[in-house]
């Protein structure tokens, strides 16, 4: 199930479900929700199994159903290994409006503010006060700067934010409400043109770009006044984000600021799984200068474990550049 995107999102419209093994083999798993707002009830069918048990079941969510009040219930099945690590699975909220309503009610009640839980009564009251000019502003939320949102897209690599960012650009910067995505794409093409790049490069419709294209874009960004905020929003190799566990002990750790990329398709020639891994960004060289780089890998593989190996290999490539530069 894919995450729903809505004008208001709480926790990216996801409830994080964590599972730990019980105290003994055969005991139910221990389930915890975050945020635990009462929006979804988990029917726990997770079983604690002995280490080394063959054919352990993966965690799965099934039977998602709505209750009359708009809350949900879903079954969680799978196995948790006795003494094993905590596991996580995401429950994607199907009705973001109700989820946000419950979260807001929960926050108000936690602050000692009374809330009318009768949704129909609240709707009627909203109609009555819609034209009431005597109402006063009680609180105002000012969003963080755009640089903080960029961190979510780059450092955390949140696809929910990234894929739908063109809609926001088109609606806000492009002042286009009806065709926000199209307008966002037009503004992106204009940015590429200003950077001296092909505004509609081959493969762009499938979100596929070449390493050379990335190098051109990265060089353009390095000349902009907001470059510092841009590169700081990227994962830092061996330190944080999606590169936290890559080349941790490398001399280049802490000096490579780069965005990861992962994709999985099927080879049209063989029909076998085709895995791709990418890394593009900047290397802060020992002399204080910066080098833009982009490295992509693609290979047939029977297991997704290759992606971890490929991620480390890309980090090694960045390390070689860093080391060779320091020795020259």
Protein Blocks (a to p, Z undefined) as FASTA:
>chain_A
ZZdddfbdghhipacddddddfbehiacdddddddehlaccddfbdcddehiahiacddd
ehiacdfkopacdddeddddehiacdddddddfblmlmmmmmmmmmmmmnopacdfblkl
mmmmmmmmmmmckbccfbdcddddfklmmmmmmmnopaklmmmmmmmmmmmmnopaklmm
lmmmmmmmmmmmmnopafbdghklnopacfklmmmmmmmmmmpmklmmmmmmpccehkbc
jllmgoklgmkgopaccdddddddddfklopacdddddddddddfkopacdddddddddd
fbfklmmmmmmmmmmmmmmmmmmmmmZZ
